[in-house]
């Protein structure tokens, strides 16, 4: 591990990042936190409370523009184990996941639980509409998705805060008029926190937006910039060399050479060249799963070890070993390890299917059953965000093939949602409209804290992006740590990383000050 100069040996964390099935969708989301016990007591009375895994249901409006359509049951979980009268209500939207697996955010192992404990508040975990079991309709059809919009999700926050009655003493007297509400979210839900406070001023007293992807960007090649900047220099040099070679071979049109190249990586059965390019990009996306508490041994570092560390322990210099060595080493790592883990098979037909995005009958496109989060998330990508993670422009180094363009991803929108998007798509995602409606990088909302990690691949869509001009102020702090995606939401990350600890403590200082002014 000598070449990974910025990582020290650390305790293993018990967190994982949600990610979609191989070949479809993009990495995203908050980290999962294990809960060892769901039993809780009230800190100040000693009373035994309902277990943390007790599920509650809120009658949420199906359509905030047409209340006559009725309501659906939106799931939530909460704890008042640290609550004292006058304390805040900490509301966290789990974002694009089944929230039942994220109950750790009710505990002090996370920033939400820490906020509740420190500020003597209630903490609530809310499931986003059309994720998990919180669905206005019994399927995920395009017709049902007419109410699957950013605006409806924003309106859900307002309606929930104003109408929920919590199963606790005084639970009908803790609305925004009677108690300060703090809205929390990470990743997409961090952006939703910003969008909500921008669009619904006065409902939430303060906000916590971690790794908040507030700026929708259709051609989001910047996803790989933090990876390129912070990965080991020898590894990035060799990856760039291999990808340049891949693009040269594919652009040559030499079918024999292209096939030989695919077979080098164990991907000979992958028919389409852009699918092959996406298969190579899959290893780059494992960077998002990193946490400092995880330490060495994660997939991304294992990959770089395979490229840069010889069997006798010799490590390549900053320039790497060069194309020939890297091409062979990458190929061996894919064939012997990564593909089986990623696709769950070593069968050549199974591997080909794993990366085949051209089969419109694939269940990943046609499955409309409830709790298919990939489909629900893609609806947002295709309509509002883009965030297509392709190759960098020619003026920049790139870790993934430039064969991957927004058109590659948008073609898949036509397979997911054929009644909504023409084939081929006639326009790209209008990300500028999302930014215009909800502020993007340029929000001026007060008492909203943005927290980001320098090594976060989503950094370029946050207020910490290179070149952004929205200023940091005491009423809208921008706190940057030497962390990864949503690192600041986890207590253990602060325990092992002083930089993360510092931004966590600074945020608590701001909330303490603001709550004193309530």
C-alpha positions in Angstrom: 0.0 0.0 0.0 3.0 2.3 -0.1 1.7 4.2 -3.2 -1.5 5.2 -1.4 0.4 7.9 0.5 -2.6 9.8 1.8 -4.2 6.9 3.7 -3.2 5.7 7.1 -4.3 2.4 8.6 -7.7 2.9 10.2 -10.5 1.0 11.9 -12.8 -0.8 9.5 -16.2 0.9 9.2 -19.5 -1.0 8.9 -20.9 1.2 6.2 -21.7 0.5 2.6 -22.9 2.6 -0.3 -26.0 1.8 -2.1 -25.5 1.2 -5.8 -27.6 0.0 -8.7 -27.3 -3.3 -10.5 -24.3 -3.7 -12.8 -24.5 -2.0 -16.1 -27.5 0.2 -15.1 -27.7 3.4 -13.1 -25.1 5.3 -11.3 -23.6 5.3 -7.8 -25.4 7.6 -5.4 -26.7 7.9 -1.9 -25.8 8.0 1.7 -23.9 5.3 3.6 -25.7 2.6 5.6 -25.0 2.3 9.3 -25.5 -0.9 11.3 -27.7 -0.8 14.3 -26.8 -3.3 17.1 -29.9 -2.8 19.1 -33.3 -1.2 18.5 -34.1 -0.8 22.2 -34.1 2.8 23.5 -34.9 4.6 26.7 -35.7 8.3 27.3 -32.6 10.0 28.5 -34.2 12.2 31.1 -37.1 10.1 32.4 -35.6 6.6 32.0 -38.9 5.5 30.3 -38.6 2.6 27.8 -39.6 3.9 24.4 -40.9 2.2 21.3 -38.1 0.3 19.5 -36.2 2.3 16.8 -37.5 -0.1 14.1 -41.2 0.8 14.8 -42.6 1.9 11.5 -45.1 4.9 11.4 -47.3 6.0 8.6 -48.2 9.5 7.6 -51.1 10.3 5.3 -49.3 12.2 2.6 -51.1 13.9 -0.3 -50.8 12.0 -3.5 -50.7 15.3 -5.5 -50.2 18.6 -3.7 -51.7 20.3 -6.7 -54.9 18.3 -6.5 -55.6 17.2 -2.9 -58.9 15.6 -4.0 -56.8 12.6 -5.2 -56.4 11.7 -1.6 -53.4 10.4 0.3 -50.9 7.6 0.5 -49.0 6.2 3.4 -45.5 7.6 3.7 -43.3 5.7 6.1 -41.2 7.3 8.8 -39.3 6.3 11.9 -38.5 8.5 14.8 -36.9 8.7 18.3 -37.4 11.2 21.1 -34.9 9.5 23.4 -33.0 12.7 23.8 -35.9 15.1 23.6 -36.6 17.9 26.1 -39.4 20.4 25.6 -38.3 23.3 23.4 -35.8 21.1 21.5 -35.6 21.0 17.7 -37.2 18.5 15.4 -34.5 17.0 13.2 -36.1 15.7 10.0 -33.9 13.6 7.6 -35.1 12.5 4.2 -33.4 9.2 3.3 -33.4 10.1 -0.4 -33.3 7.5 -3.2 -33.4 4.4 -1.0 -35.6 2.1 1.0 -35.4 4.0 4.2 -36.0 0.9 6.4 -32.4 0.0 6.0 -31.1 3.3 7.3 -32.4 3.4 10.9 -28.8 4.1 12.1 -29.6 7.7 11.3 -31.8 7.7 14.5 -28.7 7.0 16.6 -25.6 9.1 17.7 -23.6 7.0 15.2 -24.7 9.6 12.7 -24.9 13.4 12.5 -28.7 13.3 12.8 -28.6 11.4 16.0 -25.8 13.6 17.3 -27.8 16.7 16.5 -30.8 15.3 18.5 -28.6 14.2 21.4 -26.6 17.5 21.6 -29.6 19.8 21.1 -32.2 17.7 23.1 -34.3 17.2 20.0 -36.4 14.6 18.2 -34.9 12.8 15.2 -37.2 11.6 12.3 -36.2 9.5 9.3 -38.6 10.1 6.4 -38.9 7.8 3.3 -39.0 9.6 0.0 -42.1 9.1 -2.2 -41.7 6.3 -4.8 -38.8 4.7 -2.8 -39.2 1.8 -0.5 -42.8 1.2 0.4 -43.9 4.9 0.3 -45.7 4.9 -3.0 -48.7 7.0 -4.1 -49.7 4.2 -6.5 -49.1 0.4 -6.4 -46.6 0.4 -9.3 -43.8 2.5 -10.8 -45.4 3.1 -14.2 -44.9 6.2 -16.2 -48.5 7.2 -15.5 -47.8 6.8 -11.7 -44.7 8.9 -12.1 -46.7 11.9 -13.0 -46.5 12.8 -9.3 -42.9 11.7 -9.0 -41.4 15.2 -9.2 -38.9 17.3 -7.3 -41.7 19.8 -6.5 -43.9 17.0 -5.0 -41.0 15.8 -2.9 -40.4 19.4 -1.7 -44.1 19.8 -0.9 -44.0 16.5 1.0 -41.6 18.1 3.5 -43.8 21.1 4.1 -47.0 19.0 4.5 -45.3 16.5 6.8 -43.9 19.2 9.1 -47.1 21.1 9.3 -49.4 18.0 9.9 -47.6 15.1 11.5 -48.6 14.1 15.0 -45.7 12.2 16.6 -46.4 9.3 19.0 -44.9 11.0 22.0 -46.0 13.4 24.8 -46.9 16.7 23.2 -46.5 15.2 19.7 -49.3 17.3 18.4 -47.6 20.5 19.5 -44.2 20.3 17.7 -45.0 21.8 14.3 -42.8 24.6 12.7 -44.8 27.2 14.5 -44.1 25.7 17.9 -40.6 24.2 17.5 -37.5 24.8 15.3 -37.2 22.2 12.6 -33.8 21.3 11.1 -34.0 19.6 7.7 -31.2 17.2 6.9 -30.1 15.3 3.8 -27.1 13.8 2.1 -26.3 13.5 -1.6 -29.5 14.0 -3.6 -31.5 14.4 -0.3 -28.9 17.1 0.6 -29.9 18.9 -2.6 -33.5 18.4 -1.7 -32.8 20.1 1.6 -31.5 23.1 -0.2 -34.3 23.1 -2.7 -36.9 22.9 0.0 -35.5 25.7 2.1 -35.1 27.8 -1.1 -38.6 27.1 -2.2 -40.4 27.0 1.2 -38.9 29.8 3.3 -40.0 29.9 6.9 -41.0 26.2 7.2 -37.6 24.9 8.3 -35.6 27.0 10.7 -32.2 25.5 9.7 -30.8 23.0 7.3 -27.9 20.5 7.0 -26.9 19.6 3.4 -24.2 17.0 3.1 -22.5 16.4 -0.3 -25.6 18.2 -1.7 -25.7 17.9 -5.5 -27.5 21.2 -5.9 -26.3 22.0 -9.4 -27.9 19.7 -12.0 -25.4 19.0 -14.7 -26.3 16.9 -17.8 -22.8 16.1 -19.0 -21.3 15.4 -15.6 -17.8 14.2 -16.6 -16.6 16.1 -13.5 -17.7 13.0 -11.5 -14.3 11.6 -12.0 -12.3 14.7 -11.2 -12.0 14.2 -7.4 -10.9 10.6 -8.1 -8.3 11.7 -10.6 -7.0 14.5 -8.3 -6.7 12.3 -5.1 -6.0 8.8 -6.3 -2.3 7.7 -6.3 -0.5 9.4 -9.1 1.0 6.2 -10.5 -2.4 4.6 -10.7 -4.0 7.6 -12.4 -1.1 7.8 -14.9 -1.6 4.2 -15.9 -5.4 4.4 -16.0 -5.2 7.4 -18.3 -2.8 5.6 -20.6 -5.0 2.5 -20.8 -8.1 4.6 -21.5 -6.3 6.6 -24.2 -5.3 3.3 -25.8 -8.9 2.0 -25.6 -10.3 5.0 -27.3 -7.6 4.8 -30.1 -8.4 1.2 -30.8 -12.2 1.7 -30.7 -12.0 4.8 -33.0 -9.8 2.8 -35.4 -12.8 0.7 -36.4 -10.5 -2.4 -36.6 -12.9 -5.1 -35.5 -10.1 -7.6 -34.9 -8.2 -5.3 -32.6 -11.3 -4.2 -30.8 -12.3 -7.8 -30.1 -8.8 -8.6 -28.8 -8.9 -5.6 -26.5 -12.3 -6.7 -25.1 -11.0 -10.2 -24.5 -8.0 -8.8 -22.6 -10.4 -7.7 -19.9 -12.6 -10.8 -20.0 -15.2 -8.8 -21.8 -15.1 -10.5 -25.2 -18.9 -11.2 -25.2 -19.8 -7.5 -24.7 -21.1 -6.6 -28.2 -21.4 -2.8 -28.1 -18.3 -0.7 -27.8 -19.8 1.8 -25.5 -21.0 -0.9 -23.2 -17.5 -2.2 -23.1 -16.3 1.4 -22.2 -18.9 1.5 -19.4 -17.7 -1.8 -18.1 -14.2 -0.3 -17.7 -15.7 2.8 -16.0 -17.4 0.5 -13.4 -14.1 0.2 -11.4 -13.8 4.0 -11.3 -17.2 4.3 -9.6 -16.1 2.3 -6.6 -14.2 5.4 -5.5 -17.5 6.7 -4.2 -17.7 3.8 -1.7 -14.6 4.9 0.1 -14.6 6.2 3.7 -11.4 7.0 5.7 -12.7 4.6 8.4 -12.7 1.8 5.9 -9.0 2.0 5.4 -7.0 0.0 2.9 -8.5 -3.1 1.3 -11.4 -1.6 -0.5 -12.1 -2.4 -4.1 -10.6 0.8 -5.6 -7.3 0.4 -3.7 -7.2 -3.3 -4.6 -7.5 -2.3 -8.2 -4.6 0.2 -8.0 -2.5 -2.4 -6.1 -3.1 -4.8 -9.0 -1.8 -2.2 -11.4 1.1 -0.7 -9.4 2.5 -3.2 -6.9 4.6 -6.1 -8.2 4.5 -9.6 -6.6 7.9 -8.8 -4.9 6.4 -5.6 -3.4 8.0 -3.2 -5.7 5.8 -0.1 -6.3 5.8 1.9 -9.5 6.9 5.5 -9.4 4.6 8.5 -10.0 4.5 7.8 -13.8 3.3 4.2 -13.3 4.6 1.2 -15.1 3.4 2.3 -18.5 0.7 1.1 -21.0 1.8 -2.5 -21.6 2.1 -3.5 -18.0 -1.1 -1.6 -17.0 -3.1 -3.2 -19.8 -2.1 -6.7 -18.8 -2.5 -6.0 -15.1 -6.0 -4.4 -15.5 -7.1 -7.3 -17.7 -6.0 -9.8 -15.1 -7.7 -8.0 -12.2 -10.9 -7.8 -14.1 -10.9 -11.5 -15.2 -9.7 -12.9 -11.8 -11.6 -10.7 -9.4 -13.7 -7.6 -10.3 -16.1 -8.9 -13.0 -17.2 -11.9 -10.8 -17.9 -9.6 -7.9 -19.5 -6.9 -10.0 -21.7 -9.2 -12.1 -22.0 -12.2 -9.8 -20.9 -14.6 -12.5 -18.0 -15.9 -14.5 -20.2 -17.2 -17.3 -19.4 -15.4 -20.6 -23.1 -15.0 -21.5 -23.8 -13.7 -18.0 -21.0 -11.2 -18.2 -22.2 -10.0 -21.6 -25.7 -9.5 -20.2 -24.3 -7.7 -17.1 -23.1 -4.9 -19.3 -25.6 -5.0 -22.1 -27.6 -1.8 -22.0 -29.1 -2.3 -25.5 -31.6 -5.0 -24.6 -34.9 -3.0 -24.1 -36.6 -6.1 -22.7 -34.2 -6.3 -19.8 -36.1 -6.4 -16.5 -34.0 -3.4 -15.3 -36.0 -1.4 -17.8 -39.4 -3.1 -17.6 -39.8 -3.9 -13.9 -42.4 -1.5 -12.6 -42.9 -3.2 -9.2 -42.8 -1.1 -6.0 -39.4 -0.7 -4.4 -37.4 -0.8 -7.6 -35.4 2.2 -6.6 -33.2 2.2 -9.8 -36.3 2.9 -11.9 -37.5 5.7 -9.5 -34.1 7.2 -9.5 -33.6 7.1 -13.2 -36.9 9.0 -13.6 -35.2 11.9 -11.9 -32.0 11.5 -13.9 -33.8 11.5 -17.2 -36.1 14.4 -16.4 -34.3 16.7 -14.0 -30.6 16.0 -13.4 -28.7 14.1 -16.1 -25.6 13.6 -14.1 -24.3 11.4 -17.0 -20.9 10.2 -16.0 -19.0 10.0 -19.2 -15.5 10.9 -20.4 -13.8 14.3 -20.0 -13.5 16.7 -22.9 -10.3 16.5 -25.0 -8.9 19.5 -23.1 -8.8 17.4 -19.8 -7.3 14.1 -18.8 -9.8 11.4 -18.4 -10.2 8.2 -16.4 -13.0 6.8 -18.5 -13.5 6.5 -22.2 -14.7 9.5 -24.2 -16.9 7.0 -26.1 -19.2 7.5 -23.1 -21.3 10.6 -24.0 -24.6 11.8 -22.6 -26.3 10.2 -25.6 -25.3 6.8 -24.3 -27.1 7.3 -21.1 -30.1 9.2 -22.5 -30.7 6.3 -24.9 -31.5 4.2 -21.9 -34.1 6.7 -20.8 -36.1 5.7 -23.9 -35.9 2.1 -22.7 -37.0 2.8 -19.2 -39.7 5.3 -20.2 -40.7 4.8 -23.9 -43.9 6.8 -23.6 -42.1 9.8 -22.2 -38.9 9.9 -24.2 -38.6 9.5 -28.0 -36.1 7.1 -29.5 -33.5 8.4 -30.1 -33.9 11.2 -27.6 -34.4 14.5 -29.5 -33.1 16.6 -26.6 -30.8 16.2 -23.7 -31.9 16.7 -20.1 -32.6 20.3 -19.4 -30.6 20.6 -16.2 -30.7 24.4 -16.4 -34.4 24.4 -15.7 -33.8 22.5 -12.4 -31.1 25.0 -11.4 -33.3 28.0 -12.3 -36.2 26.6 -10.3 -34.3 25.7 -7.2 -31.2 27.9 -7.1 -28.4 25.4 -7.9 -25.0 26.7 -6.8 -26.4 30.2 -6.3 -28.8 29.7 -3.4 -28.6 32.5 -0.7 -30.7 30.7 1.9 -29.8 31.5 5.4 -29.2 29.1 8.3 -28.4 26.4 5.8 -25.1 24.6 6.2 -23.4 22.9 3.3 -20.8 20.3 4.2 -18.6 18.6 1.6 -15.6 16.4 1.2 -12.6 17.2 -1.0 -12.4 13.7 -2.3 -16.1 13.3 -3.1 -16.8 12.5 -6.8 -20.0 14.5 -6.5 -18.0 17.6 -5.3 -18.3 19.3 -8.7 -22.1 19.4 -8.4 -21.9 20.9 -4.9 -21.2 24.4 -3.7 -17.6 23.2 -3.2 -17.1 22.7 -7.0 -14.0 24.3 -8.6 -14.8 27.8 -9.8 -18.1 28.3 -7.9 -18.5 31.9 -6.6 -21.3 31.5 -4.1 -19.6 32.9 -0.9 -19.4 31.2 2.4 -21.0 33.3 5.2 -21.9 32.8 8.8 -25.6 32.5 7.8 -24.8 30.0 5.0 -21.6 28.3 6.0 -19.7 26.1 3.5 -17.7 23.6 5.4 -15.1 21.5 3.5 -13.4 18.5 5.0 -10.7 16.1 3.7 -13.4 13.4 3.3 -15.4 11.5 0.8 -19.1 11.3 -0.1 -21.3 12.2 2.9 -18.4 11.5 5.3 -19.5 14.1 7.7 -22.8 12.3 8.3 -21.0 9.5 10.2 -19.6 9.8 13.7 -16.9 7.3 13.1 -15.5 9.4 10.3 -15.0 12.2 12.7 -13.3 9.8 15.1 -10.7 8.9 12.6 -10.4 12.1 10.6 -9.7 15.4 12.4 -10.8 17.4 9.4 -14.3 15.7 9.4 -14.5 16.1 13.1 -13.8 19.8 12.8 -16.7 20.5 10.4 -19.0 18.3 12.5 -18.2 20.4 15.6 -18.5 23.7 13.6 -21.9 22.7 12.4 -23.0 21.9 15.9 -21.8 25.3 17.1 -23.8 27.1 14.4 -27.0 25.2 15.3 -26.5 25.9 19.0 -26.1 29.6 18.3 -29.1 29.6 15.9 -31.4 27.7 18.3 -30.5 30.1 21.1 -32.0 32.8 18.8 -35.3 30.8 18.3 
